[in-house]
């Protein structure tokens, strides 16, 4: 993949290739030489004010910005092969005080700067992440305000955000009417995303995914698509280019803004629209100095998409001590034991024992773990008499509790004080539920919850919530998230699961709560090996195992679950196609895990082992024997080897690789 192969830091000559919304450009006046820290524009004064560009560190990708004669600003994205990633797309903001979508005059451009940093993560796809990009800031003016457009170019994508400042430096308040942010995809491209049909209903990103051509979305009855949305790009001939673009938004936390959807506009273009239940007429009040969330795209082949850390690279770095944040596998008893199981001390102790036996770390106590006074119109509150003893029992076995709480019971500063009390009792985290909204107030409350949990050293797992937008870099304890149609819905649908690695799980942790044995609704044919593949294919800092204790204890290969990693040092995409199959490899320490999940039958599927690097490994293969039993095949392999296997429909295949020491070497 190009992001692994290209050399960073090269100087690139960029030619603006597009004519954007009423303006035209020529090679003579728009050719720019981009160095590490400065940009020099050749040509006349008009070019200085109208055409701008920033290229990625290797020159692989270029973002161009154009201001036309009407003062409208637009951008386009191309790669070094001159493939159109996004055609010219407008950027702006309409407010009740000032319309920043037209009549903007150019003020200045900051020099192009190159940032190259590496940071450590507590959980994620990689334990060490490189954040390497080039950036410029363009400032425009209108009336009493400056409109700043920040543009970044990465080798695996692009990002932009806008800001509003008052010229007098005083605080101003503006009511947002509409954001002007367009994504104009190449004709004949296809797009895969969750679709929304009701903008008035609670929404938590748990819909089915659809795949269709960009031309097919109905504009008469507006078609709304969710972030993240994966586009399979077409070239100028309308044929698949073998390149993909994943669109989403980042740094959507705090009280400054609201979540967005894509709304089809025809001509292959999608505009931003306020997310469900956000007031479309007045979605937010912004205050200067204001900065929007990032709008971004991850670009490349499927491996570049799946392996990318761009979402979290766009979020602010954490400042502080995160050594207390401990990823770990959790047992979750709700699907097996329901409401009353959460208040049965014998059942809870049995699950605590299971967690300890398996070398896991946490047990989630879901709804019902607190006394219930709903008949009096009050929230859950207080504790059962055995609570402290139960916490002590778990602590003695090295097990921590994560407790369920409704968002409405944490949406005021006074209510959030309970978090300090829980932390003092020895509780290790919260599973906050039923946000069902991305409006400005919900985003503000989420940030307040994150920050207080950080102060209290409580982990956060958000359910019934919006998609991740990079929270985990800024708040490393915000370690898991739902926003997916997982097994909580009563079944595991492989038809959806073979889309998630290319879409939802790209942008952050994903809690699908897998059971051990296949179960569920009519039409599901999932195999046992497919269930085993889940904690390898799907990444989260707290993988939640949702089977019951007898399942895991009676499983003929329960060694697979012992000491299962919850954080990874490396992630490699090996093979697959969105909607059909996926094969990934992940490394934790010296051990590698690889897994395949497929919707369709595969004959002679191959897994080259070049990702292993040097040395010899013992490969333990887990595959289906019967509906309730896994068979194991053990062999000695090196990176030169290739595994070959057959797969029935809706099945999986899992391999664990551990460094091999021969009997002679063991001595």
N, C-alpha and C positions, 0 to 999 in steps of 0.2 A: 504494500500500500504506500501511496506517495508520502504520507506523513511519517512513515518509518524510513523512507529511502532518501528523501531530499536533504540537501545541506542547507542549514539555516544561515541567515545573515548575509546573503548575497545581495549585491546592488542590482536593481532591476530597472529597465527602461519600460515604461508603461505607456501604451497608446490607448486613449479613450476611444472606445469602439461604438458608442451609442449616440443617438440623437434623441434627447429627452424632452418631451412635451413642449414642442414649439421652438426649441433651440437646436442649432446644428453645430457640429464640431468638425474640425479637419485635423489631419495628422500634424500639419505644420504648427498650428497654434496650441495643440493639446499634448504634445509629447513632453513627458516629465521624466527627469532623472531623480530617482529616489535614493537617498543615502540613509545611513543609520539614524541620523538625527535631524536632517533638514530636507526641505523640498525646494527645488529651484524650478521656476516656471519659465519656459521660453515662449515668446510670442508677444502679442500686444496686450494692452491693459485690460481689454474686455475678457481675455482668457483668464486673467488673474481673478476677476470677479465672478466668473461664470463656471469654470471647469476646474475640478479638483480630483485628486486620486490618491489612494494609499494602497500599496501592495503588501502582501504577506512577506515574512522574513526571507523566504526562498524565491519570491516572485511568482509562486504558483497561482495565487489568487489575487484579484484586483477589485477593489470597490471604487467606483467613480461616482462623483456627485456633480450635479448640474443645476444651475439656477437660470431659468429661462427669462425671456423679456418681460413676462408678467410677474416676475419675482417669486415664482413657484420653485421649490427645491425638490429634486428627485435624485434617486440613486440607481445604480445598476451594478451587477456582480458578474465577472467573467473569470475564466481560468486561463492559464498560459497557452492553451490550445485554442483560445478564442471561443470556447464553448460558452454560450449564454447560460448562466446559472439563474440569474433573475434579470429580466428586462427592466427598462426604466420604470421606476416605481416612486410615487409621490410620498413625501414626508411632510408632516405639519401638524398643527393643533388649532382647533377652533375653540375659543372661549367666549364668555359673555362680554369680556372687556376688549379683547383683541383677537383678530384672526391671523394666526401664524402660518396659514396655508397659501398666502399670496402677498404680493407687494413687499417681499422681504428684500432689503438691501444688504449687500455684502459689506462686512466690517473688517474681518481679519481671519487669518488661518494660522494656527499654532504650528511650529515645525513638527514634522513627522518624527515621532520618537519610537524607539524599539525597546521593548521590555522583554527580558528573558530571565525568568525566575523558576525555582523549583521549591515545592512545598510538600510537607508530609501530611498524610490523611490518617484519621483513626479508622475509617472504613470506606469502602468504595471499590472501584475497579483496579486501582493502582495505589500502592502505599506511598510512592513518590510521584508527584505530578509536575510536569513541565508546563509552564504558562508562558508562551512565546508569541508575541504579536507586535504589530506596528499600529500606531494610533495617531490620528490628528483630530483637532477640534476646529470646526468652522463656526464663526460667529456672524450672525445676521442681525439686522435691526428693523424694528417697526414701532412707530409711535414712541411710547414710554419704555419699551422693553428691548432686551437682547434675546435672541433665540439661538442657542448653542446646539450644534449637531456634532456629537462625538462619534467617530467612525473607527472601527478596529478591523484589521485584516489578519487572520490566522492562516496557517497553512492548511488547516482543516475546517475553515469556515470564516464567517464575518459576523460583525455585530454593530449595531448603532443604537444610540439613545439621544434624546433631546432634552434641553433644559430651558427654563425661562427665568430671566433675571430682570429686575427693575433697574433702569438707568440711574435712578437716584439712590439706589442701594437700600431703599426703605422696604419693609415688608408689605407686599401687595397680595390680595386674595382674588383669585380668578375661578370662575365656575366653568368646568370642562363641559363643552357641548359635544365635541366629536374629535377623536384622534384621526389624523390622516396618515395612515401607514399602510402601504400597499406592497403586495408580493406578486409580481407579474411573472408567472412561470412560462417556460417555453411551451409552444403549442404541441399537442399530442403527448404531453407528459401525463403520468398517472399519479394519483395521490391517495395515500392510505391514512385514515384518521378516524377518530370517533365522531359521529354525527349527532347534532342536537336538533330536535324538532320543537321543543317547548322552552322558550326563554323565561317563562314565569315559574317553572318548577325548581325545587332544590336540585343542585347539581354537584356531583362529586367524582366525575371522570370515571364512571364505572359502566359506561355504555359499550356496546359492540363496536368493532371497527368496520369501516367500509373501504373498498378500493374501487376507484373509478377514474376515468379520464378527466382531466381538468375541464374539458369542454362539456361534460355531461351534467354538471351541477346546475340546478334550476335557479335562475335569477328571478323568475316571476313569483315563485314561492321561495323566498331566500333560503339558501342552503348554508348552514352553519357547521363548521368543523372545529374540533378542539386541537389545541396544542398538546403534545407535539404532533406534527403532521409530516409524514414522509412522502416526498415527491421522487418518483422515478423519472429522471429527466430525459427528454428527447433532444436530439440534435436538430440542426437546421433542416434536415430532410424529413423530420418527423419520426425518426427511428430511435429506439432506446440507445442512449449514449453510454450506458454502463456506469453512470454516475448518479448519485442520489443527493438530495438536500432535505435535511430534517429541520423544520421550522419550529421555533418556540420562543418563550420569553423568560428572562432571567432577572434575578434580584427583585422579585415581586414579594417583598415583605416590608412591613411598615405602614404608616398611615398616609402615605403620599399618593397612592393610586389604587387601581382596581385591575382585576384579571380580564383577559380578552379572549375572543374567539376569532376565527377566520370566517368571513362572509363572502360568498361567491359574487363577483361583479360582472361576469362574462369576460370574453376575450382573454381567458386563462388567468385572470387576475382575482386576487382575494384581498379584501380590506379588513382591517381590524374592527371588531364590534364588541361592545361590552358583554361580559360573560353572563350566563343565566342569573336571574334575580338581581342583577345590577341595574339600577335605574338608567335606562338608555337616554332619557332626556337630560338628566343631570347626574352623570355617573360619579363625579368627584369634585371636590373643592381643592384647588392646589394653592400653595403659598410660596412666594418667592423667598429664597432661591429654590426653584423646583428642578428635580431631575427625574426623568421617566425611568421605568424598568428598561432593561435591554431588550431589543428585538434582534433575533439572531438566527443564523442558519449554520448547521454542521454539513460540510460538503466532502464528497469523495466517493470511494467505493464502499461496499457494505461494511468492510472491516473498519474503515475510517469512521463510519457512523457509530458502529457498535462500541468501539474502543475509546471514543472521544470523551474527554473530560471538560469540554468547552463550557457546558452549563455551569459547572462549579468554578471554572476559571474566571467567569464573569462576575462572580459574587465577591464581595469584600473579604479579605483575609481575616481569619480569627486572630484576635489579639488577647492573649492570656494563656492560662495553663489548662490544657485539655487532657492531662495525664490521667484524670479520674474517669474519662470516658472509655468504657470497656465494651466493645462489641461482643456479642455472644448469642448462641442459639437459645431459643425460648420454647417452652411447651405452652400450648394454648388449649385450654380445656372446654371452650365454649361449644364447639361443634359436637363434642362427645357428651358433655355433661350439662350444658344449658345453664339457665339462670340459677337454678337451685344448687347446682354443683359448686357455684362460686361461694356458697355459704355453708358448705358441708365440710367440716374440718377433717374428717377421715378421707374424703376424696381429695381434698387439697394436699394433705400430707402424702398421699399416694403419688400425686404428680410431682411433688417436691422430691420424693425419693427417686422417681424416674429421671428427673433432671440431673440429680447427683450421679446416678448410675451411668448415664450417658455422657457425662463430662460436659453437659450444657451449662448455662449460666443463669437463666431467668425462667420464671413462671409468670404468665400474665393472668391476673385475676380480673375477670370481665364484669359486666353489669350484674349486680347482686352481691358484690363483695362487701358492701356497706348496708347497714339497716335502711329500711325503706319506709318513708312516711308519705308516699304518694297520695294516700287517701285523705291527707290533710292539705294537699296541694303544695307540698314542700319537696325539695330535692332530696336525693340520697344524702345522708349525713351520719356522722358518728362512726362507731366501730362496734363490732361484736365483741363479747367479753373475752374471746380467745385470741383476739388479733395480735396482741403483743407477744403472747407465747408462740403463736404461729410464725411470726417474723423471726423470733429467736431460734425456733426449730429449723427454719430454712437457712438462716445464717450459719448455724453449726454444720450444715451440709454444703456450705459454699454456694447457696442458691439465693438470688434476689428476686423480690416481687416487683412487677410492673402492674400498676392498678389503673382500671378504666375510669374515665370521668367524662361527663358531657360538657361540650363547649359552653353551653348556657350557664353552667355552674362555675365557669372561669372567666366570664366576660366583664368582670369589674375588678378593680384593684382590691377591693375588700374580699371578694370571693377567692382571688388568687393567693391570699395569705394562707389558705389551707395547704398549699404546696410546701411551705416551710414546715408545717406540722407533720406532713407525711414524710418528708426527708428526715426529720428528727426521730421518727419512729423506725427508721431503717429501710423504708421503701426506696427502691432504686430508680423508678421511672414511672411515667404516666402514659397511658394509651388514651389520648384525647379524641373524642368522637363527635360526629354530627355537626361539622362546620357547614357543609353543603352550600357554600357561597364563597365568592371571591370579591365581595364589595370592599369599599375602602375601610369600613369599620372592622370587618372580619380580618382583613390583612393587618390592621393595627393591633387587634387583640391577639392574633397569632404571634406577632413580634413580642408583645408583652409577655405571653406565655413562655416563649423561647427564652427570653432574658431572665425571667424569674426562675425557671427551671435550671438555667445555667448557674445562677447564684446559689441555688439549693443543691446542685450536683444531682439533678434528676434527668434521666434520659427521656426523650420524647418520641413517641410513635403516633403519628396523626392518621386517624381513620375518618372516613366521610369527608375528606378534604380535597383541596385542589392539587394539581400536579406539582412536583418539585421544581423549584426555580433557582437552585444553587444554595439553599439554606445550609446544607451540610458543611460547606466551607466556612461560612460565617458563624454558624452555631454547630460545632461538631457533635454535640449531644442530641441534635435533631436527627436521629439515626435511622429512622424508618418511616414509611408512609404507605398508605393504601393507594387510592386513586387508580384502582384496577378492579376488574371483574374477576376476583379470585374465587377460591373454593368455599368462601363464606356463602356463596350463592347456591351451594348444594351440589356442585359438580365441578370438574376440571375439564374445560373445553379446549382441546388442543388447537382447534381452529383459531382461537384467539391467542393462545399461548405462543404460537409460532409467528405472531406479529409483535408481541411485546418486546422481545430483545432488540428489535430494530426501531422501536418507537418509545414507548413509555419507560422502559428500564434504562434507555440511553441517558435520560435527563436526571436520574436520581434513584434512590433506593425504592424497592417495590415489594410490598407485603402481600403475597398471594395465599398465605396460610395453607400450605399443602397438607393433605392427609397422607397416611402411609398407603392404605389400600384404595384402589379405584372405587368410586362410589358416585351416585348421583342420578341425574335425570335421564329420561329415555333418550336414546340417541348418542350417549357417550360410550366410547369403547376404549377408554384409556387403560393402559397396562400398568402393571406394578413398576416396571423399569422407567416408564414415563414419570411416575410420581417420584422416583429416586432422582431423576434428572433435575427436578425443580430447584433444589437448593444450590445446584451448580450453575444452571442456566440463568436463574434469576437472582440478582444481587440485592442484598439488604444487610444493614448492620445488625439486625435482630431477626434472623430467619425464624418464623413461628411455625413449629411443628404441631399440626392440628389433630393428629390421631390420638386414640386413647392409650392408656398405659398397657393394657393387655395386647394391643396391636404391636407396639414396639418391643415389648418383652418377649412376645411369641414369634417375632419375625426371625426367619432362619438366617438372615445375614445382618443382624443388627449391629455388627461391627462397623458397617458403613456409617451409621449415625453417631458412633462414639467419636468425640472430639472433632465433629464436623466444623470446618472453618466458618466464621461469620464475617471475616474481613480478608481481603485478598491483596497480594503484592503485585500481581500482574494479571492481565486479562488478554486473551487472544481470540479473535474470530477466526474460525477454521473453515466453515462452509455453511451454505444455506441460502434460502430465498424467502423473503417475507411472505407469510401466508402458507408456506409449505414446510419448511424445516429450518433448523439452526443447529450448528455444532460449535461449541465454545470450549476453550481450555482456560483454567484459572490456576494460579500458583499461590500457595500459602506456605511461606518458608521454603523448605527444600522439596515439598510435595506438590505435585500437579494433580489436578482433577480435570477430566474432560467429559463432556456429555453431549449427546444428540437427542433432540426432540423432533419428531416428524409427524405430520398429518397424513401423508401418503406413504404407501409401501415403498421400501427401498431395497433393491437387489444389488449386492456388491458395493455397498457404501464404503468409502475409504476414509481413513483418518491418518494422514501423514503425521509423524511424531517429531518433526523438525523443531517444534517449539521447546522440546525438552533440553536442548543444549547438550553440553558434554556430559559424559558419564553413562553409567548403566542403571536401569531402573527395573523394579519389579512392578509389572502392570497387573492390577486386579480388576478383572472385567465383570461387571454386574449386568446381567441380561435376563430377560423373561424366561422362566422355565414353565410355570403354570400361572394361573390368575392370582394365586396366593403365594407364589414361591419364586425366589430369585436363584439363578444358578451362577456359579463363579468359575471363571477360567483365569488361571494365573500363568504369566509367562515373563521371561526376561527380555527387555527391549532396550534399544538405543534410539537416538534421534534419526538414525538412518532407516528405521523400520516404518512400516505402514500397517495399521490394523484394517481388516476387511470384515464386513458384517452385513447381515440382512436384517431388515426391520419390517414388521407388519404395520398396518395403518395405526395411527394414534398411539405410537409406542416410543420407547426411549432406549438409551444405551449409555452406560456410565463406566468410566475407568478411573481408578486411582493409581497414580504413579509415585512410588517411593524409592529413594536411592537404594541401590542393591549392593549388598556386601556378601561376597561368596563365603561358603563355609570355611574355606582355607584362610581367607582374610580375617574372619572372625576369630580364627585361631584356636 
